[in-house]
Amino acid sequence: MTLTIWVDDWQMQCCGENFAPGDVVSWTLLEVDPEDYADVVGSERADEIDFREEHHGQDEGHAPTSVEVVSIVEVHCRYGVPPGATDKVNYPVPGTTVLVPVEKADGWAKARPGVSFAGYLVTARRVTDLPEGAAARGQ
C-alpha cells in the first residue's frame, strides 16, 4: 500500500535532506485534512494526500516513520489576493496547478512561467524492517 505525502517547499529549503525514488527516509508524518490542499494541488489530487512531512516542532508525540520514496511530483501554482479580500495576503489560486514529475527533491525547482513552486507530492511505501546496519535518512 502506498501513501501520498505533502512536503512543503520551505521545510525542504530550511533544513530538509535531498531525496529521490528508491531512498528510504525517516519522516514525522502528520495526518492532514485534504481540503487544506485543494487550492494548491486541485481537489482530486488533494483527496489522495494522507500525510504531511513535518520537522519544525509541531510533531510532539509523533515518532518518525520510515518510508521508501516511490515517486516525486513538484507542485507549482499561482498565488494572489482573493477578490474582495481586505488583508492583502496571497493565497493559492484554484485551477492554476502545474504538476511536474521529478527524479530528485532538493527544495528548489526550475522556475515555471506564471506559477510559483509550492512543494512536493511524494508517493511512498512504509518500511517496516530495514536491513541490519541500514539507516533511514532524514532523522
C-alpha angles and dihedrals in degrees: 000000000000130000129211113221129189115219115190118228092228093052091055093044092050102049112329124132121235115257138182138186109294094030119123110220133180111224137167103240121201123190115247141205102239089212088069088067101040096100092047102045103014124262095270094055092039090061088060095057112106102171145001124227113240132183105153106090101283091100103081110149094015118111118213116263123216113226135171113229111235101174141350130212123187113223120212127175141161120260126208145147109274116243111271094015116143099193097066092221118149117238132179111279110231115239096026098096119136116189119200121185110221138184096221139027119212101152095261130087138192110265114259122201115262097358139079129223111257106171146284137296105213124193110206144163125226113250113213102174123033117197112260111277093017119119130194115241122235100046 
